[in-house]
Amino acid sequence: MAKRIFRRPFKRKCRFCEEQVKHIDYKDVLRIAQYITDRGKIRSRRTTGNCARHQRMLARAIKRARIVALLPFTREQYR
């Protein structure tokens, strides 16, 4: 019986670490909107490749932008 070879998927690097971002601004809607799904959920670290520190900062910025009405809570209206 042949052994199975397990390959790990490509490890993504944190974009914010590469750009040396100190603070994620909630007013930068174009950047923040990339990290939201079509239903309005915040994408996980696993899918985006962010580090834990920047994922927390990103989540906080998204929530603030939603409260100030820069981003919608949901993308589509469901029936």
mmCIF file of the N, C-alpha and C atoms, coordinates in Angstrom:
data_MODEL
# 
_entry.id   MODEL 
# 
loop_
_atom_site.group_PDB 
_atom_site.id 
_atom_site.type_symbol 
_atom_site.label_atom_id 
_atom_site.label_alt_id 
_atom_site.label_comp_id 
_atom_site.label_asym_id 
_atom_site.label_entity_id 
_atom_site.label_seq_id 
_atom_site.pdbx_PDB_ins_code 
_atom_site.Cartn_x 
_atom_site.Cartn_y 
_atom_site.Cartn_z 
_atom_site.occupancy 
_atom_site.B_iso_or_equiv 
_atom_site.pdbx_formal_charge 
_atom_site.auth_seq_id 
_atom_site.auth_comp_id 
_atom_site.auth_asym_id 
_atom_site.auth_atom_id 
_atom_site.pdbx_PDB_model_num 
ATOM 1   N N  . MET A 1 1  ? 0.828   -1.179 0.000  1.00 0.00 ? 1  MET A N  1 
ATOM 2   C CA . MET A 1 1  ? 0.000   0.000  0.000  1.00 0.00 ? 1  MET A CA 1 
ATOM 3   C C  . MET A 1 1  ? 0.883   1.257  0.000  1.00 0.00 ? 1  MET A C  1 
ATOM 4   N N  . ALA A 1 2  ? 0.631   2.151  -0.917 1.00 0.00 ? 2  ALA A N  1 
ATOM 5   C CA . ALA A 1 2  ? 1.446   3.360  -1.057 1.00 0.00 ? 2  ALA A CA 1 
ATOM 6   C C  . ALA A 1 2  ? 1.066   4.383  0.008  1.00 0.00 ? 2  ALA A C  1 
ATOM 7   N N  . LYS A 1 3  ? 2.085   5.106  0.461  1.00 0.00 ? 3  LYS A N  1 
ATOM 8   C CA . LYS A 1 3  ? 1.825   6.155  1.439  1.00 0.00 ? 3  LYS A CA 1 
ATOM 9   C C  . LYS A 1 3  ? 1.221   7.370  0.747  1.00 0.00 ? 3  LYS A C  1 
ATOM 10  N N  . ARG A 1 4  ? 0.312   8.005  1.458  1.00 0.00 ? 4  ARG A N  1 
ATOM 11  C CA . ARG A 1 4  ? -0.251  9.241  0.940  1.00 0.00 ? 4  ARG A CA 1 
ATOM 12  C C  . ARG A 1 4  ? 0.674   10.398 1.266  1.00 0.00 ? 4  ARG A C  1 
ATOM 13  N N  . ILE A 1 5  ? 0.858   11.254 0.314  1.00 0.00 ? 5  ILE A N  1 
ATOM 14  C CA . ILE A 1 5  ? 1.685   12.435 0.527  1.00 0.00 ? 5  ILE A CA 1 
ATOM 15  C C  . ILE A 1 5  ? 0.761   13.601 0.834  1.00 0.00 ? 5  ILE A C  1 
ATOM 16  N N  . PHE A 1 6  ? 0.958   14.194 1.999  1.00 0.00 ? 6  PHE A N  1 
ATOM 17  C CA . PHE A 1 6  ? 0.132   15.321 2.417  1.00 0.00 ? 6  PHE A CA 1 
ATOM 18  C C  . PHE A 1 6  ? 0.900   16.613 2.161  1.00 0.00 ? 6  PHE A C  1 
ATOM 19  N N  . ARG A 1 7  ? 0.311   17.465 1.359  1.00 0.00 ? 7  ARG A N  1 
ATOM 20  C CA . ARG A 1 7  ? 0.919   18.761 1.092  1.00 0.00 ? 7  ARG A CA 1 
ATOM 21  C C  . ARG A 1 7  ? 0.069   19.848 1.730  1.00 0.00 ? 7  ARG A C  1 
ATOM 22  N N  . ARG A 1 8  ? 0.729   20.704 2.419  1.00 0.00 ? 8  ARG A N  1 
ATOM 23  C CA . ARG A 1 8  ? 0.014   21.822 3.031  1.00 0.00 ? 8  ARG A CA 1 
ATOM 24  C C  . ARG A 1 8  ? -0.286  22.868 1.972  1.00 0.00 ? 8  ARG A C  1 
ATOM 25  N N  . PRO A 1 9  ? -1.428  23.531 2.106  1.00 0.00 ? 9  PRO A N  1 
ATOM 26  C CA . PRO A 1 9  ? -1.730  24.597 1.138  1.00 0.00 ? 9  PRO A CA 1 
ATOM 27  C C  . PRO A 1 9  ? -0.752  25.761 1.280  1.00 0.00 ? 9  PRO A C  1 
ATOM 28  N N  . PHE A 1 10 ? -0.716  26.572 0.265  1.00 0.00 ? 10 PHE A N  1 
ATOM 29  C CA . PHE A 1 10 ? 0.181   27.724 0.232  1.00 0.00 ? 10 PHE A CA 1 
ATOM 30  C C  . PHE A 1 10 ? -0.066  28.629 1.432  1.00 0.00 ? 10 PHE A C  1 
ATOM 31  N N  . LYS A 1 11 ? 0.991   28.925 2.166  1.00 0.00 ? 11 LYS A N  1 
ATOM 32  C CA . LYS A 1 11 ? 0.880   29.775 3.351  1.00 0.00 ? 11 LYS A CA 1 
ATOM 33  C C  . LYS A 1 11 ? 0.794   31.230 2.913  1.00 0.00 ? 11 LYS A C  1 
ATOM 34  N N  . ARG A 1 12 ? -0.312  31.879 3.269  1.00 0.00 ? 12 ARG A N  1 
ATOM 35  C CA . ARG A 1 12 ? -0.478  33.280 2.915  1.00 0.00 ? 12 ARG A CA 1 
ATOM 36  C C  . ARG A 1 12 ? 0.179   34.161 3.972  1.00 0.00 ? 12 ARG A C  1 
ATOM 37  N N  . LYS A 1 13 ? 0.690   35.269 3.532  1.00 0.00 ? 13 LYS A N  1 
ATOM 38  C CA . LYS A 1 13 ? 1.311   36.206 4.454  1.00 0.00 ? 13 LYS A CA 1 
ATOM 39  C C  . LYS A 1 13 ? 0.353   37.363 4.692  1.00 0.00 ? 13 LYS A C  1 
ATOM 40  N N  . CYS A 1 14 ? 0.480   37.930 5.845  1.00 0.00 ? 14 CYS A N  1 
ATOM 41  C CA . CYS A 1 14 ? -0.380  39.053 6.216  1.00 0.00 ? 14 CYS A CA 1 
ATOM 42  C C  . CYS A 1 14 ? -0.013  40.274 5.370  1.00 0.00 ? 14 CYS A C  1 
ATOM 43  N N  . ARG A 1 15 ? -0.995  40.806 4.674  1.00 0.00 ? 15 ARG A N  1 
ATOM 44  C CA . ARG A 1 15 ? -0.739  41.989 3.835  1.00 0.00 ? 15 ARG A CA 1 
ATOM 45  C C  . ARG A 1 15 ? -0.369  43.204 4.677  1.00 0.00 ? 15 ARG A C  1 
ATOM 46  N N  . PHE A 1 16 ? -0.995  43.297 5.839  1.00 0.00 ? 16 PHE A N  1 
ATOM 47  C CA . PHE A 1 16 ? -0.746  44.456 6.689  1.00 0.00 ? 16 PHE A CA 1 
ATOM 48  C C  . PHE A 1 16 ? 0.667   44.420 7.267  1.00 0.00 ? 16 PHE A C  1 
ATOM 49  N N  . CYS A 1 17 ? 1.182   43.221 7.557  1.00 0.00 ? 17 CYS A N  1 
ATOM 50  C CA . CYS A 1 17 ? 2.562   43.099 8.040  1.00 0.00 ? 17 CYS A CA 1 
ATOM 51  C C  . CYS A 1 17 ? 3.549   43.442 6.927  1.00 0.00 ? 17 CYS A C  1 
ATOM 52  N N  . GLU A 1 18 ? 3.251   43.004 5.706  1.00 0.00 ? 18 GLU A N  1 
ATOM 53  C CA . GLU A 1 18 ? 4.142   43.302 4.592  1.00 0.00 ? 18 GLU A CA 1 
ATOM 54  C C  . GLU A 1 18 ? 4.204   44.799 4.301  1.00 0.00 ? 18 GLU A C  1 
ATOM 55  N N  . GLU A 1 19 ? 3.050   45.479 4.452  1.00 0.00 ? 19 GLU A N  1 
ATOM 56  C CA . GLU A 1 19 ? 3.007   46.919 4.202  1.00 0.00 ? 19 GLU A CA 1 
ATOM 57  C C  . GLU A 1 19 ? 3.375   47.728 5.445  1.00 0.00 ? 19 GLU A C  1 
ATOM 58  N N  . GLN A 1 20 ? 3.651   47.046 6.545  1.00 0.00 ? 20 GLN A N  1 
ATOM 59  C CA . GLN A 1 20 ? 4.011   47.657 7.828  1.00 0.00 ? 20 GLN A CA 1 
ATOM 60  C C  . GLN A 1 20 ? 2.968   48.665 8.294  1.00 0.00 ? 20 GLN A C  1 
ATOM 61  N N  . VAL A 1 21 ? 1.706   48.213 8.302  1.00 0.00 ? 21 VAL A N  1 
ATOM 62  C CA . VAL A 1 21 ? 0.599   49.058 8.734  1.00 0.00 ? 21 VAL A CA 1 
ATOM 63  C C  . VAL A 1 21 ? 0.530   49.032 10.251 1.00 0.00 ? 21 VAL A C  1 
ATOM 64  N N  . LYS A 1 22 ? 0.530   50.200 10.867 1.00 0.00 ? 22 LYS A N  1 
ATOM 65  C CA . LYS A 1 22 ? 0.442   50.302 12.328 1.00 0.00 ? 22 LYS A CA 1 
ATOM 66  C C  . LYS A 1 22 ? -1.003  50.332 12.805 1.00 0.00 ? 22 LYS A C  1 
ATOM 67  N N  . HIS A 1 23 ? -1.885  50.943 11.995 1.00 0.00 ? 23 HIS A N  1 
ATOM 68  C CA . HIS A 1 23 ? -3.275  51.111 12.396 1.00 0.00 ? 23 HIS A CA 1 
ATOM 69  C C  . HIS A 1 23 ? -4.164  50.937 11.169 1.00 0.00 ? 23 HIS A C  1 
ATOM 70  N N  . ILE A 1 24 ? -5.243  50.191 11.317 1.00 0.00 ? 24 ILE A N  1 
ATOM 71  C CA . ILE A 1 24 ? -6.206  50.019 10.229 1.00 0.00 ? 24 ILE A CA 1 
ATOM 72  C C  . ILE A 1 24 ? -7.335  51.010 10.467 1.00 0.00 ? 24 ILE A C  1 
ATOM 73  N N  . ASP A 1 25 ? -7.513  51.930 9.537  1.00 0.00 ? 25 ASP A N  1 
ATOM 74  C CA . ASP A 1 25 ? -8.490  52.995 9.695  1.00 0.00 ? 25 ASP A CA 1 
ATOM 75  C C  . ASP A 1 25 ? -9.864  52.531 9.228  1.00 0.00 ? 25 ASP A C  1 
ATOM 76  N N  . TYR A 1 26 ? -10.885 52.804 10.021 1.00 0.00 ? 26 TYR A N  1 
ATOM 77  C CA . TYR A 1 26 ? -12.243 52.392 9.665  1.00 0.00 ? 26 TYR A CA 1 
ATOM 78  C C  . TYR A 1 26 ? -12.798 53.216 8.513  1.00 0.00 ? 26 TYR A C  1 
ATOM 79  N N  . LYS A 1 27 ? -12.193 54.357 8.199  1.00 0.00 ? 27 LYS A N  1 
ATOM 80  C CA . LYS A 1 27 ? -12.672 55.201 7.105  1.00 0.00 ? 27 LYS A CA 1 
ATOM 81  C C  . LYS A 1 27 ? -12.148 54.753 5.746  1.00 0.00 ? 27 LYS A C  1 
ATOM 82  N N  . ASP A 1 28 ? -11.200 53.837 5.729  1.00 0.00 ? 28 ASP A N  1 
ATOM 83  C CA . ASP A 1 28 ? -10.647 53.303 4.481  1.00 0.00 ? 28 ASP A CA 1 
ATOM 84  C C  . ASP A 1 28 ? -11.538 52.148 4.013  1.00 0.00 ? 28 ASP A C  1 
ATOM 85  N N  . VAL A 1 29 ? -12.683 52.504 3.443  1.00 0.00 ? 29 VAL A N  1 
ATOM 86  C CA . VAL A 1 29 ? -13.721 51.532 3.110  1.00 0.00 ? 29 VAL A CA 1 
ATOM 87  C C  . VAL A 1 29 ? -13.297 50.595 1.982  1.00 0.00 ? 29 VAL A C  1 
ATOM 88  N N  . LEU A 1 30 ? -12.537 51.086 1.027  1.00 0.00 ? 30 LEU A N  1 
ATOM 89  C CA . LEU A 1 30 ? -12.128 50.244 -0.096 1.00 0.00 ? 30 LEU A CA 1 
ATOM 90  C C  . LEU A 1 30 ? -11.247 49.084 0.368  1.00 0.00 ? 30 LEU A C  1 
ATOM 91  N N  . ARG A 1 31 ? -10.370 49.331 1.303  1.00 0.00 ? 31 ARG A N  1 
ATOM 92  C CA . ARG A 1 31 ? -9.503  48.272 1.815  1.00 0.00 ? 31 ARG A CA 1 
ATOM 93  C C  . ARG A 1 31 ? -10.280 47.304 2.712  1.00 0.00 ? 31 ARG A C  1 
ATOM 94  N N  . ILE A 1 32 ? -11.122 47.839 3.567  1.00 0.00 ? 32 ILE A N  1 
ATOM 95  C CA . ILE A 1 32 ? -11.874 47.006 4.514  1.00 0.00 ? 32 ILE A CA 1 
ATOM 96  C C  . ILE A 1 32 ? -12.892 46.123 3.799  1.00 0.00 ? 32 ILE A C  1 
ATOM 97  N N  . ALA A 1 33 ? -13.490 46.625 2.729  1.00 0.00 ? 33 ALA A N  1 
ATOM 98  C CA . ALA A 1 33 ? -14.552 45.882 2.035  1.00 0.00 ? 33 ALA A CA 1 
ATOM 99  C C  . ALA A 1 33 ? -14.040 44.586 1.409  1.00 0.00 ? 33 ALA A C  1 
ATOM 100 N N  . GLN A 1 34 ? -12.753 44.464 1.184  1.00 0.00 ? 34 GLN A N  1 
ATOM 101 C CA . GLN A 1 34 ? -12.185 43.233 0.627  1.00 0.00 ? 34 GLN A CA 1 
ATOM 102 C C  . GLN A 1 34 ? -12.263 42.076 1.616  1.00 0.00 ? 34 GLN A C  1 
ATOM 103 N N  . TYR A 1 35 ? -12.386 42.375 2.895  1.00 0.00 ? 35 TYR A N  1 
ATOM 104 C CA . TYR A 1 35 ? -12.372 41.358 3.933  1.00 0.00 ? 35 TYR A CA 1 
ATOM 105 C C  . TYR A 1 35 ? -13.775 41.006 4.425  1.00 0.00 ? 35 TYR A C  1 
ATOM 106 N N  . ILE A 1 36 ? -14.785 41.342 3.624  1.00 0.00 ? 36 ILE A N  1 
ATOM 107 C CA . ILE A 1 36 ? -16.171 41.018 3.961  1.00 0.00 ? 36 ILE A CA 1 
ATOM 108 C C  . ILE A 1 36 ? -16.737 40.135 2.861  1.00 0.00 ? 36 ILE A C  1 
ATOM 109 N N  . THR A 1 37 ? -17.499 39.110 3.243  1.00 0.00 ? 37 THR A N  1 
ATOM 110 C CA . THR A 1 37 ? -18.112 38.226 2.256  1.00 0.00 ? 37 THR A CA 1 
ATOM 111 C C  . THR A 1 37 ? -19.308 38.912 1.614  1.00 0.00 ? 37 THR A C  1 
ATOM 112 N N  . ASP A 1 38 ? -19.915 38.247 0.630  1.00 0.00 ? 38 ASP A N  1 
ATOM 113 C CA . ASP A 1 38 ? -21.069 38.842 -0.044 1.00 0.00 ? 38 ASP A CA 1 
ATOM 114 C C  . ASP A 1 38 ? -22.279 38.926 0.880  1.00 0.00 ? 38 ASP A C  1 
ATOM 115 N N  . ARG A 1 39 ? -22.313 38.134 1.925  1.00 0.00 ? 39 ARG A N  1 
ATOM 116 C CA . ARG A 1 39 ? -23.408 38.213 2.891  1.00 0.00 ? 39 ARG A CA 1 
ATOM 117 C C  . ARG A 1 39 ? -23.145 39.205 4.004  1.00 0.00 ? 39 ARG A C  1 
ATOM 118 N N  . GLY A 1 40 ? -21.943 39.744 4.046  1.00 0.00 ? 40 GLY A N  1 
ATOM 119 C CA . GLY A 1 40 ? -21.623 40.756 5.048  1.00 0.00 ? 40 GLY A CA 1 
ATOM 120 C C  . GLY A 1 40 ? -20.842 40.225 6.228  1.00 0.00 ? 40 GLY A C  1 
ATOM 121 N N  . LYS A 1 41 ? -20.400 38.982 6.179  1.00 0.00 ? 41 LYS A N  1 
ATOM 122 C CA . LYS A 1 41 ? -19.638 38.417 7.288  1.00 0.00 ? 41 LYS A CA 1 
ATOM 123 C C  . LYS A 1 41 ? -18.163 38.788 7.149  1.00 0.00 ? 41 LYS A C  1 
ATOM 124 N N  . ILE A 1 42 ? -17.488 38.873 8.279  1.00 0.00 ? 42 ILE A N  1 
ATOM 125 C CA . ILE A 1 42 ? -16.058 39.145 8.278  1.00 0.00 ? 42 ILE A CA 1 
ATOM 126 C C  . ILE A 1 42 ? -15.336 37.847 7.941  1.00 0.00 ? 42 ILE A C  1 
ATOM 127 N N  . ARG A 1 43 ? -14.433 37.918 6.980  1.00 0.00 ? 43 ARG A N  1 
ATOM 128 C CA . ARG A 1 43 ? -13.701 36.703 6.577  1.00 0.00 ? 43 ARG A CA 1 
ATOM 129 C C  . ARG A 1 43 ? -12.711 36.288 7.661  1.00 0.00 ? 43 ARG A C  1 
ATOM 130 N N  . SER A 1 44 ? -12.486 34.998 7.767  1.00 0.00 ? 44 SER A N  1 
ATOM 131 C CA . SER A 1 44 ? -11.636 34.467 8.821  1.00 0.00 ? 44 SER A CA 1 
ATOM 132 C C  . SER A 1 44 ? -10.154 34.649 8.495  1.00 0.00 ? 44 SER A C  1 
ATOM 133 N N  . ARG A 1 45 ? -9.350  34.445 9.506  1.00 0.00 ? 45 ARG A N  1 
ATOM 134 C CA . ARG A 1 45 ? -7.898  34.524 9.330  1.00 0.00 ? 45 ARG A CA 1 
ATOM 135 C C  . ARG A 1 45 ? -7.410  33.478 8.358  1.00 0.00 ? 45 ARG A C  1 
ATOM 136 N N  . ARG A 1 46 ? -8.042  32.335 8.401  1.00 0.00 ? 46 ARG A N  1 
ATOM 137 C CA . ARG A 1 46 ? -7.613  31.225 7.557  1.00 0.00 ? 46 ARG A CA 1 
ATOM 138 C C  . ARG A 1 46 ? -7.750  31.568 6.075  1.00 0.00 ? 46 ARG A C  1 
ATOM 139 N N  . THR A 1 47 ? -8.828  32.249 5.718  1.00 0.00 ? 47 THR A N  1 
ATOM 140 C CA . THR A 1 47 ? -9.048  32.574 4.307  1.00 0.00 ? 47 THR A CA 1 
ATOM 141 C C  . THR A 1 47 ? -8.276  33.818 3.867  1.00 0.00 ? 47 THR A C  1 
ATOM 142 N N  . THR A 1 48 ? -8.117  34.781 4.763  1.00 0.00 ? 48 THR A N  1 
ATOM 143 C CA . THR A 1 48 ? -7.444  36.019 4.373  1.00 0.00 ? 48 THR A CA 1 
ATOM 144 C C  . THR A 1 48 ? -5.939  35.945 4.538  1.00 0.00 ? 48 THR A C  1 
ATOM 145 N N  . GLY A 1 49 ? -5.464  35.149 5.483  1.00 0.00 ? 49 GLY A N  1 
ATOM 146 C CA . GLY A 1 49 ? -4.038  35.042 5.720  1.00 0.00 ? 49 GLY A CA 1 
ATOM 147 C C  . GLY A 1 49 ? -3.488  36.108 6.651  1.00 0.00 ? 49 GLY A C  1 
ATOM 148 N N  . ASN A 1 50 ? -4.356  36.820 7.339  1.00 0.00 ? 50 ASN A N  1 
ATOM 149 C CA . ASN A 1 50 ? -3.899  37.854 8.264  1.00 0.00 ? 50 ASN A CA 1 
ATOM 150 C C  . ASN A 1 50 ? -3.341  37.232 9.534  1.00 0.00 ? 50 ASN A C  1 
ATOM 151 N N  . CYS A 1 51 ? -2.459  37.965 10.192 1.00 0.00 ? 51 CYS A N  1 
ATOM 152 C CA . CYS A 1 51 ? -1.979  37.523 11.497 1.00 0.00 ? 51 CYS A CA 1 
ATOM 153 C C  . CYS A 1 51 ? -3.046  37.873 12.536 1.00 0.00 ? 51 CYS A C  1 
ATOM 154 N N  . ALA A 1 52 ? -2.906  37.342 13.737 1.00 0.00 ? 52 ALA A N  1 
ATOM 155 C CA . ALA A 1 52 ? -3.923  37.520 14.778 1.00 0.00 ? 52 ALA A CA 1 
ATOM 156 C C  . ALA A 1 52 ? -4.092  38.989 15.157 1.00 0.00 ? 52 ALA A C  1 
ATOM 157 N N  . ARG A 1 53 ? -2.988  39.685 15.262 1.00 0.00 ? 53 ARG A N  1 
ATOM 158 C CA . ARG A 1 53 ? -3.043  41.095 15.664 1.00 0.00 ? 53 ARG A CA 1 
ATOM 159 C C  . ARG A 1 53 ? -3.806  41.935 14.651 1.00 0.00 ? 53 ARG A C  1 
ATOM 160 N N  . HIS A 1 54 ? -3.480  41.766 13.371 1.00 0.00 ? 54 HIS A N  1 
ATOM 161 C CA . HIS A 1 54 ? -4.136  42.569 12.346 1.00 0.00 ? 54 HIS A CA 1 
ATOM 162 C C  . HIS A 1 54 ? -5.570  42.103 12.106 1.00 0.00 ? 54 HIS A C  1 
ATOM 163 N N  . GLN A 1 55 ? -5.874  40.842 12.345 1.00 0.00 ? 55 GLN A N  1 
ATOM 164 C CA . GLN A 1 55 ? -7.255  40.386 12.202 1.00 0.00 ? 55 GLN A CA 1 
ATOM 165 C C  . GLN A 1 55 ? -8.141  41.037 13.260 1.00 0.00 ? 55 GLN A C  1 
ATOM 166 N N  . ARG A 1 56 ? -7.623  41.177 14.472 1.00 0.00 ? 56 ARG A N  1 
ATOM 167 C CA . ARG A 1 56 ? -8.392  41.863 15.523 1.00 0.00 ? 56 ARG A CA 1 
ATOM 168 C C  . ARG A 1 56 ? -8.594  43.334 15.174 1.00 0.00 ? 56 ARG A C  1 
ATOM 169 N N  . MET A 1 57 ? -7.544  43.979 14.671 1.00 0.00 ? 57 MET A N  1 
ATOM 170 C CA . MET A 1 57 ? -7.663  45.375 14.276 1.00 0.00 ? 57 MET A CA 1 
ATOM 171 C C  . MET A 1 57 ? -8.648  45.542 13.122 1.00 0.00 ? 57 MET A C  1 
ATOM 172 N N  . LEU A 1 58 ? -8.622  44.598 12.189 1.00 0.00 ? 58 LEU A N  1 
ATOM 173 C CA . LEU A 1 58 ? -9.519  44.636 11.037 1.00 0.00 ? 58 LEU A CA 1 
ATOM 174 C C  . LEU A 1 58 ? -10.973 44.462 11.464 1.00 0.00 ? 58 LEU A C  1 
ATOM 175 N N  . ALA A 1 59 ? -11.228 43.514 12.351 1.00 0.00 ? 59 ALA A N  1 
ATOM 176 C CA . ALA A 1 59 ? -12.589 43.282 12.836 1.00 0.00 ? 59 ALA A CA 1 
ATOM 177 C C  . ALA A 1 59 ? -13.127 44.512 13.560 1.00 0.00 ? 59 ALA A C  1 
ATOM 178 N N  . ARG A 1 60 ? -12.276 45.141 14.358 1.00 0.00 ? 60 ARG A N  1 
ATOM 179 C CA . ARG A 1 60 ? -12.682 46.349 15.076 1.00 0.00 ? 60 ARG A CA 1 
ATOM 180 C C  . ARG A 1 60 ? -13.001 47.477 14.093 1.00 0.00 ? 60 ARG A C  1 
ATOM 181 N N  . ALA A 1 61 ? -12.191 47.620 13.039 1.00 0.00 ? 61 ALA A N  1 
ATOM 182 C CA . ALA A 1 61 ? -12.415 48.669 12.046 1.00 0.00 ? 61 ALA A CA 1 
ATOM 183 C C  . ALA A 1 61 ? -13.703 48.413 11.265 1.00 0.00 ? 61 ALA A C  1 
ATOM 184 N N  . ILE A 1 62 ? -13.984 47.158 10.932 1.00 0.00 ? 62 ILE A N  1 
ATOM 185 C CA . ILE A 1 62 ? -15.209 46.826 10.201 1.00 0.00 ? 62 ILE A CA 1 
ATOM 186 C C  . ILE A 1 62 ? -16.428 47.135 11.053 1.00 0.00 ? 62 ILE A C  1 
ATOM 187 N N  . LYS A 1 63 ? -16.374 46.771 12.321 1.00 0.00 ? 63 LYS A N  1 
ATOM 188 C CA . LYS A 1 63 ? -17.512 47.027 13.211 1.00 0.00 ? 63 LYS A CA 1 
ATOM 189 C C  . LYS A 1 63 ? -17.740 48.528 13.390 1.00 0.00 ? 63 LYS A C  1 
ATOM 190 N N  . ARG A 1 64 ? -16.674 49.291 13.498 1.00 0.00 ? 64 ARG A N  1 
ATOM 191 C CA . ARG A 1 64 ? -16.822 50.748 13.622 1.00 0.00 ? 64 ARG A CA 1 
ATOM 192 C C  . ARG A 1 64 ? -17.393 51.351 12.347 1.00 0.00 ? 64 ARG A C  1 
ATOM 193 N N  . ALA A 1 65 ? -16.931 50.873 11.195 1.00 0.00 ? 65 ALA A N  1 
ATOM 194 C CA . ALA A 1 65 ? -17.430 51.394 9.923  1.00 0.00 ? 65 ALA A CA 1 
ATOM 195 C C  . ALA A 1 65 ? -18.913 51.066 9.742  1.00 0.00 ? 65 ALA A C  1 
ATOM 196 N N  . ARG A 1 66 ? -19.350 49.937 10.252 1.00 0.00 ? 66 ARG A N  1 
ATOM 197 C CA . ARG A 1 66 ? -20.771 49.582 10.166 1.00 0.00 ? 66 ARG A CA 1 
ATOM 198 C C  . ARG A 1 66 ? -21.612 50.500 11.042 1.00 0.00 ? 66 ARG A C  1 
ATOM 199 N N  . ILE A 1 67 ? -21.130 50.803 12.232 1.00 0.00 ? 67 ILE A N  1 
ATOM 200 C CA . ILE A 1 67 ? -21.893 51.657 13.147 1.00 0.00 ? 67 ILE A CA 1 
ATOM 201 C C  . ILE A 1 67 ? -22.019 53.072 12.587 1.00 0.00 ? 67 ILE A C  1 
ATOM 202 N N  . VAL A 1 68 ? -20.973 53.567 11.941 1.00 0.00 ? 68 VAL A N  1 
ATOM 203 C CA . VAL A 1 68 ? -20.988 54.909 11.371 1.00 0.00 ? 68 VAL A CA 1 
ATOM 204 C C  . VAL A 1 68 ? -21.689 54.923 10.012 1.00 0.00 ? 68 VAL A C  1 
ATOM 205 N N  . ALA A 1 69 ? -22.117 53.758 9.539  1.00 0.00 ? 69 ALA A N  1 
ATOM 206 C CA . ALA A 1 69 ? -22.853 53.578 8.280  1.00 0.00 ? 69 ALA A CA 1 
ATOM 207 C C  . ALA A 1 69 ? -21.977 53.784 7.050  1.00 0.00 ? 69 ALA A C  1 
ATOM 208 N N  . LEU A 1 70 ? -20.695 53.486 7.158  1.00 0.00 ? 70 LEU A N  1 
ATOM 209 C CA . LEU A 1 70 ? -19.835 53.493 5.986  1.00 0.00 ? 70 LEU A CA 1 
ATOM 210 C C  . LEU A 1 70 ? -19.918 52.156 5.259  1.00 0.00 ? 70 LEU A C  1 
ATOM 211 N N  . LEU A 1 71 ? -20.206 51.092 6.006  1.00 0.00 ? 71 LEU A N  1 
ATOM 212 C CA . LEU A 1 71 ? -20.390 49.756 5.448  1.00 0.00 ? 71 LEU A CA 1 
ATOM 213 C C  . LEU A 1 71 ? -21.762 49.231 5.873  1.00 0.00 ? 71 LEU A C  1 
ATOM 214 N N  . PRO A 1 72 ? -22.414 48.475 5.005  1.00 0.00 ? 72 PRO A N  1 
ATOM 215 C CA . PRO A 1 72 ? -23.695 47.882 5.406  1.00 0.00 ? 72 PRO A CA 1 
ATOM 216 C C  . PRO A 1 72 ? -23.463 46.663 6.292  1.00 0.00 ? 72 PRO A C  1 
ATOM 217 N N  . PHE A 1 73 ? -24.443 46.341 7.122  1.00 0.00 ? 73 PHE A N  1 
ATOM 218 C CA . PHE A 1 73 ? -24.356 45.144 7.942  1.00 0.00 ? 73 PHE A CA 1 
ATOM 219 C C  . PHE A 1 73 ? -24.515 43.902 7.087  1.00 0.00 ? 73 PHE A C  1 
ATOM 220 N N  . THR A 1 74 ? -25.378 43.971 6.058  1.00 0.00 ? 74 THR A N  1 
ATOM 221 C CA . THR A 1 74 ? -25.518 42.882 5.099  1.00 0.00 ? 74 THR A CA 1 
ATOM 222 C C  . THR A 1 74 ? -25.398 43.450 3.701  1.00 0.00 ? 74 THR A C  1 
ATOM 223 N N  . ARG A 1 75 ? -24.903 42.655 2.775  1.00 0.00 ? 75 ARG A N  1 
ATOM 224 C CA . ARG A 1 75 ? -24.701 43.129 1.408  1.00 0.00 ? 75 ARG A CA 1 
ATOM 225 C C  . ARG A 1 75 ? -25.998 43.127 0.625  1.00 0.00 ? 75 ARG A C  1 
ATOM 226 N N  . GLU A 1 76 ? -26.779 42.085 0.781  1.00 0.00 ? 76 GLU A N  1 
ATOM 227 C CA . GLU A 1 76 ? -28.015 41.943 0.015  1.00 0.00 ? 76 GLU A CA 1 
ATOM 228 C C  . GLU A 1 76 ? -29.199 41.920 0.955  1.00 0.00 ? 76 GLU A C  1 
ATOM 229 N N  . GLN A 1 77 ? -30.340 42.204 0.402  1.00 0.00 ? 77 GLN A N  1 
ATOM 230 C CA . GLN A 1 77 ? -31.560 42.061 1.199  1.00 0.00 ? 77 GLN A CA 1 
ATOM 231 C C  . GLN A 1 77 ? -32.131 40.690 0.928  1.00 0.00 ? 77 GLN A C  1 
ATOM 232 N N  . TYR A 1 78 ? -32.407 39.970 1.987  1.00 0.00 ? 78 TYR A N  1 
ATOM 233 C CA . TYR A 1 78 ? -32.934 38.625 1.855  1.00 0.00 ? 78 TYR A CA 1 
ATOM 234 C C  . TYR A 1 78 ? -34.424 38.638 2.107  1.00 0.00 ? 78 TYR A C  1 
ATOM 235 N N  . ARG A 1 79 ? -35.119 37.729 1.410  1.00 0.00 ? 79 ARG A N  1 
ATOM 236 C CA . ARG A 1 79 ? -36.569 37.646 1.587  1.00 0.00 ? 79 ARG A CA 1 
ATOM 237 C C  . ARG A 1 79 ? -36.930 36.536 2.516  1.00 0.00 ? 79 ARG A C  1 
# 
